[in-house]
Amino acid sequence: MIGDVNAECAGPAGGEAEVHNGLDLVVGHGEPQRVGRFRYWLGEQRWEWSDTVARMHGYEPGTVAPSTELLLQHKHPEDRPQVAEALERVLRGEPFSSRHRIIDTGGLEHWVIVVGDRMLDDAGVVTGTAGFYVDVTDVVQADVSAAVSEVAESRAVIEQAKGVLMVGYGISAERAFDILVWRSQETNVKVRDLATRFVAAFTGRLPAEVLSDLDHTLLTVT
């Protein structure tokens, strides 16, 4: 969580400088394509978006005035209860953080992390909330792709191990998997890892007579 951000109400330029200095501790100087800033002023109930945050929502900078209602319209329906809780903290001028989905004007879904903290005037009075958006869609998609790839690799080696057991014992795929799960529990080893070790240990160890039968069956089956 970023620290309290001082905002000088009497001088907008000075307030903006203080806010940006505080946020720069987290997001760095400038504004990368995937990171944007926002502010919410309690007294005016007014939102401000940087150009990057506007584009995340599908708007050209300066073409829309952000509001609480507009923010909620862009939240993914499944995430709105969570976002509503975060917004309650914003409206009270409290620190918050949230990871949720937004849907831009083109219907594209974005995963974002939103972090905000209090803006204070020189007297220490809370004047609003300032923070940043980070579009992490690419990261989430990469994580999903990696997970899918891992599942596919795990499934492949498990299917190999099941095949060996099915042929060796003359059993069904379900019973072969039951055996792998049983051994996994007995050895406290993940099914995928057990299957990998089992296939590796069994590879190349078939007796000559079994290999001969295998060769004959492979060449004669129609």
C-alpha positions as CSV (number, residue, x, y, z in Angstrom):
1,M,0.0,0.0,0.0
2,I,1.4,3.4,-0.9
3,G,1.8,6.0,1.9
4,D,-0.5,8.9,2.6
5,V,-0.4,11.4,-0.2
6,N,-0.4,15.1,0.7
7,A,-2.5,17.4,-1.5
8,E,-2.4,21.2,-1.2
9,C,-6.0,22.4,-1.7
10,A,-5.2,26.0,-1.9
11,G,-2.9,25.5,-4.9
12,P,-3.9,23.0,-7.6
13,A,-0.5,22.9,-9.1
14,G,1.2,22.3,-5.8
15,G,-1.3,19.6,-4.9
16,E,-0.8,17.8,-8.2
17,A,2.9,17.8,-7.7
18,E,2.6,16.3,-4.2
19,V,0.2,13.7,-5.4
20,H,2.4,12.7,-8.3
21,N,5.5,12.6,-6.1
22,G,3.8,10.1,-3.8
23,L,2.6,7.9,-6.6
24,D,6.0,8.0,-8.3
25,L,7.4,6.0,-5.4
26,V,5.2,3.1,-6.7
27,V,4.7,3.5,-10.4
28,G,7.9,5.5,-11.3
29,H,8.2,8.7,-13.2
30,G,6.1,9.1,-16.3
31,E,3.3,6.7,-17.2
32,P,3.9,3.4,-19.0
33,Q,1.3,2.2,-21.4
34,R,-0.2,-0.3,-18.9
35,V,-0.1,2.0,-15.8
36,G,-2.4,5.0,-15.3
37,R,-3.3,7.3,-12.4
38,F,-6.5,8.5,-10.9
39,R,-7.7,10.9,-8.3
40,Y,-11.0,11.3,-6.4
41,W,-11.9,14.6,-4.7
42,L,-14.2,14.0,-1.7
43,G,-15.6,17.6,-1.5
44,E,-16.4,17.9,-5.2
45,Q,-17.2,14.2,-5.6
46,R,-15.1,14.4,-8.7
47,W,-12.9,11.8,-10.5
48,E,-9.9,12.5,-12.6
49,W,-8.4,9.9,-14.9
50,S,-5.0,10.0,-16.7
51,D,-5.0,9.4,-20.4
52,T,-3.9,5.8,-19.9
53,V,-6.8,5.0,-17.5
54,A,-9.2,6.6,-20.0
55,R,-7.8,4.4,-22.8
56,M,-8.1,1.3,-20.6
57,H,-11.8,1.9,-20.5
58,G,-11.9,2.5,-24.2
59,Y,-12.2,6.3,-24.3
60,E,-10.0,8.8,-26.1
61,P,-8.5,11.2,-23.5
62,G,-10.7,14.2,-22.7
63,T,-13.8,12.7,-24.3
64,V,-15.5,11.6,-21.1
65,A,-16.0,12.8,-17.6
66,P,-15.4,9.9,-15.2
67,S,-18.0,9.3,-12.5
68,T,-18.8,6.7,-9.9
69,E,-21.7,5.5,-12.0
70,L,-19.5,5.3,-15.1
71,L,-16.9,3.3,-13.2
72,L,-19.5,0.7,-12.1
73,Q,-20.8,0.4,-15.7
74,H,-17.4,-0.8,-16.8
75,K,-16.9,-3.4,-14.1
76,H,-17.4,-7.0,-14.9
77,P,-20.8,-8.1,-13.5
78,E,-19.2,-10.9,-11.4
79,D,-16.8,-8.4,-9.8
80,R,-19.2,-5.6,-9.0
81,P,-19.9,-6.6,-5.4
82,Q,-16.1,-6.6,-4.7
83,V,-15.6,-3.3,-6.5
84,A,-18.6,-1.7,-4.7
85,E,-16.8,-2.5,-1.4
86,A,-13.6,-0.8,-2.7
87,L,-15.6,2.2,-3.9
88,E,-17.1,2.6,-0.4
89,R,-13.6,3.0,0.9
90,V,-12.8,5.5,-1.8
91,L,-15.9,7.5,-1.0
92,R,-14.8,7.6,2.7
93,G,-11.3,8.6,1.7
94,E,-9.7,5.4,2.9
95,P,-6.8,3.3,1.4
96,F,-7.8,0.3,-0.7
97,S,-6.6,-2.2,-3.3
98,S,-8.6,-4.3,-5.7
99,R,-7.9,-6.8,-8.5
100,H,-10.9,-7.1,-10.8
101,R,-12.0,-7.0,-14.4
102,I,-13.2,-4.1,-16.4
103,I,-15.0,-4.2,-19.8
104,D,-14.0,-1.4,-22.2
105,T,-16.3,0.4,-24.7
106,G,-15.4,-2.2,-27.4
107,G,-16.5,-5.1,-25.1
108,L,-12.9,-6.3,-24.4
109,E,-12.2,-7.6,-20.9
110,H,-9.2,-6.3,-19.0
111,W,-7.8,-7.5,-15.7
112,V,-6.7,-4.6,-13.6
113,I,-5.1,-4.0,-10.2
114,V,-6.3,-0.7,-8.7
115,V,-4.5,0.8,-5.6
116,G,-5.4,4.0,-3.8
117,D,-4.5,5.9,-0.7
118,R,-5.6,9.1,1.1
119,M,-4.9,12.6,-0.1
120,L,-4.3,14.9,2.8
121,D,-4.1,18.7,3.0
122,D,-1.4,20.5,5.1
123,A,-3.6,20.2,8.2
124,G,-3.8,16.4,7.7
125,V,-7.4,16.5,6.7
126,V,-8.5,13.9,4.1
127,T,-9.4,15.5,0.8
128,G,-9.7,12.5,-1.4
129,T,-8.1,9.4,-2.8
130,A,-5.2,9.1,-5.3
131,G,-3.8,6.0,-6.8
132,F,-3.1,4.0,-10.0
133,Y,-4.4,1.3,-12.3
134,V,-2.3,-1.5,-13.7
135,D,-3.5,-3.4,-16.7
136,V,-2.4,-7.0,-16.0
137,T,-4.4,-8.7,-18.7
138,D,-1.3,-10.0,-20.5
139,V,0.1,-11.4,-17.3
140,V,-3.1,-13.2,-16.5
141,Q,-3.4,-14.6,-20.0
142,A,0.2,-15.8,-19.8
143,D,-0.5,-17.5,-16.4
144,V,-3.6,-19.2,-17.9
145,S,-1.7,-20.3,-20.9
146,A,1.1,-21.7,-18.7
147,A,-1.4,-23.5,-16.5
148,V,-3.2,-25.0,-19.6
149,S,0.2,-26.1,-21.0
150,E,1.1,-27.7,-17.6
151,V,-2.2,-29.5,-17.5
152,A,-1.7,-30.8,-21.0
153,E,1.8,-32.1,-20.2
154,S,0.6,-33.6,-16.9
155,R,-2.3,-35.3,-18.7
156,A,0.0,-36.8,-21.4
157,V,2.3,-38.5,-18.9
158,I,-0.6,-39.7,-16.8
159,E,-2.2,-41.2,-19.9
160,Q,1.1,-43.0,-20.6
161,A,1.2,-44.5,-17.2
162,K,-2.4,-45.5,-17.3
163,G,-1.8,-47.2,-20.7
164,V,1.0,-49.3,-19.2
165,L,-1.2,-50.4,-16.3
166,M,-4.2,-51.1,-18.6
167,V,-2.1,-53.4,-20.8
168,G,-0.2,-55.0,-18.0
169,Y,-3.2,-55.7,-15.8
170,G,-6.0,-55.9,-18.4
171,I,-8.0,-53.2,-16.6
172,S,-10.0,-50.1,-17.6
173,A,-8.7,-46.6,-17.8
174,E,-10.6,-45.7,-14.7
175,R,-9.1,-48.5,-12.6
176,A,-5.6,-47.6,-13.9
177,F,-6.1,-44.1,-12.7
178,D,-7.4,-45.3,-9.4
179,I,-4.1,-47.2,-8.9
180,L,-2.1,-44.1,-9.7
181,V,-4.1,-42.1,-7.2
182,W,-3.7,-44.8,-4.6
183,R,0.1,-44.9,-5.1
184,S,0.2,-41.1,-5.1
185,Q,-1.4,-41.0,-1.7
186,E,0.7,-43.8,-0.3
187,T,3.9,-42.1,-1.4
188,N,2.8,-38.5,-0.9
189,V,3.9,-37.7,-4.4
190,K,1.7,-35.9,-6.9
191,V,0.0,-38.1,-9.5
192,R,1.8,-36.3,-12.3
193,D,5.2,-36.8,-10.7
194,L,4.5,-40.4,-9.8
195,A,3.4,-41.1,-13.4
196,T,6.5,-39.5,-14.8
197,R,8.8,-41.6,-12.6
198,F,6.8,-44.8,-13.3
199,V,7.0,-44.4,-17.0
200,A,10.7,-43.5,-16.9
201,A,11.4,-46.5,-14.7
202,F,9.4,-48.8,-17.0
203,T,10.7,-47.6,-20.3
204,G,13.0,-50.1,-22.1
205,R,12.6,-52.8,-19.5
206,L,10.1,-55.1,-21.2
207,P,11.4,-58.7,-21.4
208,A,12.5,-59.9,-24.9
209,E,9.6,-62.3,-25.2
210,V,7.1,-59.5,-24.5
211,L,8.8,-57.3,-27.0
212,S,8.6,-60.1,-29.6
213,D,4.8,-60.5,-29.0
214,L,4.5,-56.7,-29.2
215,D,6.3,-56.6,-32.5
216,H,4.2,-59.4,-33.9
217,T,0.9,-57.9,-32.8
218,L,1.9,-54.5,-34.1
219,L,2.8,-55.8,-37.5
220,T,-0.2,-58.1,-37.9
221,V,-3.1,-56.3,-36.3
222,T,-5.6,-54.9,-38.9
